[in-house]
Amino acid sequence: MEENIKMNVTKEELEIIQFYRNLSEEKKEIFQEFICSLKNMMQDFND
């Protein structure tokens, strides 16, 4: 069950959330892998 939570988000963040919600499950997995890769690259860069 999805809860409606009030958050302060920018227009850009809302667009990303809506984009993500419209993805198929397969594309969500690919997107998540991409985000994890970006996080790892940023961590490597900061080390």
PDB file with SEQRES, HELIX, SHEET and CRYST1 records, atoms N, CA, C and O in Angstrom:
SEQRES   1 A   47  MET GLU GLU ASN ILE LYS MET ASN VAL THR LYS GLU GLU          
SEQRES   2 A   47  LEU GLU ILE ILE GLN PHE TYR ARG ASN LEU SER GLU GLU          
SEQRES   3 A   47  LYS LYS GLU ILE PHE GLN GLU PHE ILE CYS SER LEU LYS          
SEQRES   4 A   47  ASN MET MET GLN ASP PHE ASN ASP                              
HELIX    1 AA1 LYS A   11  ARG A   21  1                                  11    
HELIX    2 AA2 GLU A   25  ASN A   46  1                                  22    
CRYST1    1.000    1.000    1.000  90.00  90.00  90.00 P 1           1          
ATOM      1  N   MET A   1       0.840  -1.182   0.000  1.00  0.00           N  
ATOM      2  CA  MET A   1       0.000   0.000   0.000  1.00  0.00           C  
ATOM      3  C   MET A   1       0.886   1.247   0.000  1.00  0.00           C  
ATOM      4  O   MET A   1       1.823   1.352   0.792  1.00  0.00           O  
ATOM      5  N   GLU A   2       0.589   2.162  -0.872  1.00  0.00           N  
ATOM      6  CA  GLU A   2       1.397   3.368  -1.013  1.00  0.00           C  
ATOM      7  C   GLU A   2       0.845   4.470  -0.128  1.00  0.00           C  
ATOM      8  O   GLU A   2      -0.352   4.755  -0.139  1.00  0.00           O  
ATOM      9  N   GLU A   3       1.737   5.087   0.641  1.00  0.00           N  
ATOM     10  CA  GLU A   3       1.323   6.190   1.502  1.00  0.00           C  
ATOM     11  C   GLU A   3       1.622   7.509   0.814  1.00  0.00           C  
ATOM     12  O   GLU A   3       2.598   7.639   0.076  1.00  0.00           O  
ATOM     13  N   ASN A   4       0.774   8.470   1.067  1.00  0.00           N  
ATOM     14  CA  ASN A   4       1.044   9.820   0.585  1.00  0.00           C  
ATOM     15  C   ASN A   4       1.756  10.576   1.699  1.00  0.00           C  
ATOM     16  O   ASN A   4       1.192  10.825   2.764  1.00  0.00           O  
ATOM     17  N   ILE A   5       2.995  10.932   1.432  1.00  0.00           N  
ATOM     18  CA  ILE A   5       3.805  11.633   2.417  1.00  0.00           C  
ATOM     19  C   ILE A   5       4.134  13.007   1.857  1.00  0.00           C  
ATOM     20  O   ILE A   5       4.605  13.126   0.726  1.00  0.00           O  
ATOM     21  N   LYS A   6       3.889  14.035   2.639  1.00  0.00           N  
ATOM     22  CA  LYS A   6       4.200  15.392   2.184  1.00  0.00           C  
ATOM     23  C   LYS A   6       5.697  15.624   2.353  1.00  0.00           C  
ATOM     24  O   LYS A   6       6.253  15.466   3.440  1.00  0.00           O  
ATOM     25  N   MET A   7       6.333  16.006   1.244  1.00  0.00           N  
ATOM     26  CA  MET A   7       7.762  16.283   1.274  1.00  0.00           C  
ATOM     27  C   MET A   7       8.020  17.570   0.507  1.00  0.00           C  
ATOM     28  O   MET A   7       7.260  17.942  -0.387  1.00  0.00           O  
ATOM     29  N   ASN A   8       9.079  18.225   0.863  1.00  0.00           N  
ATOM     30  CA  ASN A   8       9.515  19.386   0.096  1.00  0.00           C  
ATOM     31  C   ASN A   8      10.456  18.888  -0.989  1.00  0.00           C  
ATOM     32  O   ASN A   8      11.613  18.567  -0.717  1.00  0.00           O  
ATOM     33  N   VAL A   9       9.960  18.826  -2.216  1.00  0.00           N  
ATOM     34  CA  VAL A   9      10.784  18.379  -3.334  1.00  0.00           C  
ATOM     35  C   VAL A   9      10.773  19.443  -4.419  1.00  0.00           C  
ATOM     36  O   VAL A   9       9.805  20.186  -4.580  1.00  0.00           O  
ATOM     37  N   THR A  10      11.864  19.496  -5.152  1.00  0.00           N  
ATOM     38  CA  THR A  10      11.933  20.442  -6.259  1.00  0.00           C  
ATOM     39  C   THR A  10      11.146  19.884  -7.440  1.00  0.00           C  
ATOM     40  O   THR A  10      10.800  18.703  -7.475  1.00  0.00           O  
ATOM     41  N   LYS A  11      10.879  20.739  -8.382  1.00  0.00           N  
ATOM     42  CA  LYS A  11      10.177  20.315  -9.597  1.00  0.00           C  
ATOM     43  C   LYS A  11      10.974  19.227 -10.317  1.00  0.00           C  
ATOM     44  O   LYS A  11      10.399  18.265 -10.826  1.00  0.00           O  
ATOM     45  N   GLU A  12      12.292  19.382 -10.356  1.00  0.00           N  
ATOM     46  CA  GLU A  12      13.150  18.404 -11.018  1.00  0.00           C  
ATOM     47  C   GLU A  12      13.086  17.046 -10.323  1.00  0.00           C  
ATOM     48  O   GLU A  12      13.025  16.005 -10.978  1.00  0.00           O  
ATOM     49  N   GLU A  13      13.101  17.068  -8.991  1.00  0.00           N  
ATOM     50  CA  GLU A  13      13.011  15.814  -8.239  1.00  0.00           C  
ATOM     51  C   GLU A  13      11.668  15.131  -8.487  1.00  0.00           C  
ATOM     52  O   GLU A  13      11.606  13.910  -8.630  1.00  0.00           O  
ATOM     53  N   LEU A  14      10.610  15.909  -8.535  1.00  0.00           N  
ATOM     54  CA  LEU A  14       9.287  15.357  -8.808  1.00  0.00           C  
ATOM     55  C   LEU A  14       9.240  14.723 -10.196  1.00  0.00           C  
ATOM     56  O   LEU A  14       8.642  13.662 -10.378  1.00  0.00           O  
ATOM     57  N   GLU A  15       9.867  15.369 -11.168  1.00  0.00           N  
ATOM     58  CA  GLU A  15       9.919  14.816 -12.523  1.00  0.00           C  
ATOM     59  C   GLU A  15      10.666  13.487 -12.545  1.00  0.00           C  
ATOM     60  O   GLU A  15      10.262  12.562 -13.250  1.00  0.00           O  
ATOM     61  N   ILE A  16      11.746  13.384 -11.782  1.00  0.00           N  
ATOM     62  CA  ILE A  16      12.500  12.126 -11.714  1.00  0.00           C  
ATOM     63  C   ILE A  16      11.652  11.036 -11.076  1.00  0.00           C  
ATOM     64  O   ILE A  16      11.643   9.900 -11.549  1.00  0.00           O  
ATOM     65  N   ILE A  17      10.943  11.372 -10.009  1.00  0.00           N  
ATOM     66  CA  ILE A  17      10.073  10.399  -9.333  1.00  0.00           C  
ATOM     67  C   ILE A  17       8.994   9.904 -10.292  1.00  0.00           C  
ATOM     68  O   ILE A  17       8.732   8.704 -10.370  1.00  0.00           O  
ATOM     69  N   GLN A  18       8.373  10.825 -11.016  1.00  0.00           N  
ATOM     70  CA  GLN A  18       7.325  10.437 -11.963  1.00  0.00           C  
ATOM     71  C   GLN A  18       7.898   9.592 -13.093  1.00  0.00           C  
ATOM     72  O   GLN A  18       7.278   8.619 -13.522  1.00  0.00           O  
ATOM     73  N   PHE A  19       9.089   9.964 -13.577  1.00  0.00           N  
ATOM     74  CA  PHE A  19       9.761   9.189 -14.614  1.00  0.00           C  
ATOM     75  C   PHE A  19       9.987   7.754 -14.134  1.00  0.00           C  
ATOM     76  O   PHE A  19       9.694   6.796 -14.848  1.00  0.00           O  
ATOM     77  N   TYR A  20      10.514   7.621 -12.910  1.00  0.00           N  
ATOM     78  CA  TYR A  20      10.820   6.304 -12.350  1.00  0.00           C  
ATOM     79  C   TYR A  20       9.553   5.461 -12.198  1.00  0.00           C  
ATOM     80  O   TYR A  20       9.550   4.277 -12.535  1.00  0.00           O  
ATOM     81  N   ARG A  21       8.503   6.056 -11.702  1.00  0.00           N  
ATOM     82  CA  ARG A  21       7.247   5.320 -11.499  1.00  0.00           C  
ATOM     83  C   ARG A  21       6.670   4.792 -12.804  1.00  0.00           C  
ATOM     84  O   ARG A  21       5.966   3.782 -12.808  1.00  0.00           O  
ATOM     85  N   ASN A  22       6.964   5.468 -13.917  1.00  0.00           N  
ATOM     86  CA  ASN A  22       6.428   5.051 -15.210  1.00  0.00           C  
ATOM     87  C   ASN A  22       7.273   3.990 -15.910  1.00  0.00           C  
ATOM     88  O   ASN A  22       6.885   3.489 -16.966  1.00  0.00           O  
ATOM     89  N   LEU A  23       8.415   3.644 -15.336  1.00  0.00           N  
ATOM     90  CA  LEU A  23       9.270   2.633 -15.957  1.00  0.00           C  
ATOM     91  C   LEU A  23       8.713   1.231 -15.728  1.00  0.00           C  
ATOM     92  O   LEU A  23       8.036   0.969 -14.734  1.00  0.00           O  
ATOM     93  N   SER A  24       9.011   0.348 -16.661  1.00  0.00           N  
ATOM     94  CA  SER A  24       8.679  -1.062 -16.458  1.00  0.00           C  
ATOM     95  C   SER A  24       9.606  -1.615 -15.374  1.00  0.00           C  
ATOM     96  O   SER A  24      10.624  -1.001 -15.054  1.00  0.00           O  
ATOM     97  N   GLU A  25       9.259  -2.762 -14.816  1.00  0.00           N  
ATOM     98  CA  GLU A  25      10.085  -3.368 -13.765  1.00  0.00           C  
ATOM     99  C   GLU A  25      11.503  -3.645 -14.265  1.00  0.00           C  
ATOM    100  O   GLU A  25      12.477  -3.432 -13.544  1.00  0.00           O  
ATOM    101  N   GLU A  26      11.607  -4.118 -15.497  1.00  0.00           N  
ATOM    102  CA  GLU A  26      12.927  -4.409 -16.066  1.00  0.00           C  
ATOM    103  C   GLU A  26      13.769  -3.129 -16.167  1.00  0.00           C  
ATOM    104  O   GLU A  26      14.957  -3.131 -15.843  1.00  0.00           O  
ATOM    105  N   LYS A  27      13.150  -2.060 -16.610  1.00  0.00           N  
ATOM    106  CA  LYS A  27      13.876  -0.793 -16.741  1.00  0.00           C  
ATOM    107  C   LYS A  27      14.195  -0.191 -15.378  1.00  0.00           C  
ATOM    108  O   LYS A  27      15.209   0.490 -15.227  1.00  0.00           O  
ATOM    109  N   LYS A  28      13.342  -0.434 -14.385  1.00  0.00           N  
ATOM    110  CA  LYS A  28      13.638   0.037 -13.028  1.00  0.00           C  
ATOM    111  C   LYS A  28      14.905  -0.626 -12.509  1.00  0.00           C  
ATOM    112  O   LYS A  28      15.735   0.025 -11.873  1.00  0.00           O  
ATOM    113  N   GLU A  29      15.057  -1.923 -12.778  1.00  0.00           N  
ATOM    114  CA  GLU A  29      16.255  -2.640 -12.344  1.00  0.00           C  
ATOM    115  C   GLU A  29      17.500  -2.053 -12.998  1.00  0.00           C  
ATOM    116  O   GLU A  29      18.519  -1.849 -12.338  1.00  0.00           O  
ATOM    117  N   ILE A  30      17.411  -1.784 -14.294  1.00  0.00           N  
ATOM    118  CA  ILE A  30      18.539  -1.198 -15.023  1.00  0.00           C  
ATOM    119  C   ILE A  30      18.862   0.182 -14.457  1.00  0.00           C  
ATOM    120  O   ILE A  30      20.030   0.524 -14.272  1.00  0.00           O  
ATOM    121  N   PHE A  31      17.840   0.961 -14.189  1.00  0.00           N  
ATOM    122  CA  PHE A  31      18.021   2.304 -13.643  1.00  0.00           C  
ATOM    123  C   PHE A  31      18.685   2.235 -12.267  1.00  0.00           C  
ATOM    124  O   PHE A  31      19.578   3.027 -11.966  1.00  0.00           O  
ATOM    125  N   GLN A  32      18.250   1.294 -11.438  1.00  0.00           N  
ATOM    126  CA  GLN A  32      18.836   1.132 -10.107  1.00  0.00           C  
ATOM    127  C   GLN A  32      20.306   0.737 -10.200  1.00  0.00           C  
ATOM    128  O   GLN A  32      21.132   1.237  -9.436  1.00  0.00           O  
ATOM    129  N   GLU A  33      20.636  -0.153 -11.128  1.00  0.00           N  
ATOM    130  CA  GLU A  33      22.032  -0.542 -11.328  1.00  0.00           C  
ATOM    131  C   GLU A  33      22.863   0.662 -11.763  1.00  0.00           C  
ATOM    132  O   GLU A  33      23.995   0.844 -11.316  1.00  0.00           O  
ATOM    133  N   PHE A  34      22.290   1.472 -12.630  1.00  0.00           N  
ATOM    134  CA  PHE A  34      22.973   2.679 -13.092  1.00  0.00           C  
ATOM    135  C   PHE A  34      23.248   3.629 -11.925  1.00  0.00           C  
ATOM    136  O   PHE A  34      24.352   4.158 -11.796  1.00  0.00           O  
ATOM    137  N   ILE A  35      22.245   3.841 -11.081  1.00  0.00           N  
ATOM    138  CA  ILE A  35      22.402   4.729  -9.926  1.00  0.00           C  
ATOM    139  C   ILE A  35      23.474   4.184  -8.978  1.00  0.00           C  
ATOM    140  O   ILE A  35      24.290   4.947  -8.461  1.00  0.00           O  
ATOM    141  N   CYS A  36      23.473   2.885  -8.755  1.00  0.00           N  
ATOM    142  CA  CYS A  36      24.494   2.271  -7.895  1.00  0.00           C  
ATOM    143  C   CYS A  36      25.890   2.474  -8.485  1.00  0.00           C  
ATOM    144  O   CYS A  36      26.842   2.751  -7.755  1.00  0.00           O  
ATOM    145  N   SER A  37      26.008   2.340  -9.784  1.00  0.00           N  
ATOM    146  CA  SER A  37      27.293   2.564 -10.450  1.00  0.00           C  
ATOM    147  C   SER A  37      27.748   4.009 -10.269  1.00  0.00           C  
ATOM    148  O   SER A  37      28.922   4.271 -10.005  1.00  0.00           O  
ATOM    149  N   LEU A  38      26.814   4.938 -10.413  1.00  0.00           N  
ATOM    150  CA  LEU A  38      27.154   6.348 -10.203  1.00  0.00           C  
ATOM    151  C   LEU A  38      27.616   6.600  -8.769  1.00  0.00           C  
ATOM    152  O   LEU A  38      28.588   7.319  -8.540  1.00  0.00           O  
ATOM    153  N   LYS A  39      26.916   6.007  -7.814  1.00  0.00           N  
ATOM    154  CA  LYS A  39      27.296   6.172  -6.409  1.00  0.00           C  
ATOM    155  C   LYS A  39      28.706   5.645  -6.181  1.00  0.00           C  
ATOM    156  O   LYS A  39      29.508   6.280  -5.497  1.00  0.00           O  
ATOM    157  N   ASN A  40      29.006   4.489  -6.752  1.00  0.00           N  
ATOM    158  CA  ASN A  40      30.336   3.898  -6.596  1.00  0.00           C  
ATOM    159  C   ASN A  40      31.410   4.776  -7.233  1.00  0.00           C  
ATOM    160  O   ASN A  40      32.490   4.953  -6.669  1.00  0.00           O  
ATOM    161  N   MET A  41      31.111   5.319  -8.400  1.00  0.00           N  
ATOM    162  CA  MET A  41      32.073   6.201  -9.061  1.00  0.00           C  
ATOM    163  C   MET A  41      32.314   7.460  -8.229  1.00  0.00           C  
ATOM    164  O   MET A  41      33.448   7.923  -8.105  1.00  0.00           O  
ATOM    165  N   MET A  42      31.249   8.002  -7.665  1.00  0.00           N  
ATOM    166  CA  MET A  42      31.390   9.199  -6.832  1.00  0.00           C  
ATOM    167  C   MET A  42      32.197   8.881  -5.575  1.00  0.00           C  
ATOM    168  O   MET A  42      33.025   9.682  -5.141  1.00  0.00           O  
ATOM    169  N   GLN A  43      31.954   7.723  -5.001  1.00  0.00           N  
ATOM    170  CA  GLN A  43      32.696   7.320  -3.807  1.00  0.00           C  
ATOM    171  C   GLN A  43      34.176   7.151  -4.137  1.00  0.00           C  
ATOM    172  O   GLN A  43      35.040   7.600  -3.384  1.00  0.00           O  
ATOM    173  N   ASP A  44      34.465   6.505  -5.259  1.00  0.00           N  
ATOM    174  CA  ASP A  44      35.856   6.333  -5.695  1.00  0.00           C  
ATOM    175  C   ASP A  44      36.516   7.686  -5.933  1.00  0.00           C  
ATOM    176  O   ASP A  44      37.679   7.889  -5.587  1.00  0.00           O  
ATOM    177  N   PHE A  45      35.778   8.588  -6.513  1.00  0.00           N  
ATOM    178  CA  PHE A  45      36.299   9.922  -6.804  1.00  0.00           C  
ATOM    179  C   PHE A  45      36.634  10.675  -5.518  1.00  0.00           C  
ATOM    180  O   PHE A  45      37.620  11.409  -5.456  1.00  0.00           O  
ATOM    181  N   ASN A  46      35.805  10.486  -4.495  1.00  0.00           N  
ATOM    182  CA  ASN A  46      35.990  11.200  -3.233  1.00  0.00           C  
ATOM    183  C   ASN A  46      37.032  10.567  -2.322  1.00  0.00           C  
ATOM    184  O   ASN A  46      37.476  11.194  -1.360  1.00  0.00           O  
ATOM    185  N   ASP A  47      37.422   9.342  -2.613  1.00  0.00           N  
ATOM    186  CA  ASP A  47      38.425   8.654  -1.773  1.00  0.00           C  
ATOM    187  C   ASP A  47      39.832   9.109  -2.067  1.00  0.00           C  
ATOM    188  O   ASP A  47      40.779   8.626  -1.447  1.00  0.00           O  
TER     189      ASP A  47                                                      
END                                                                             
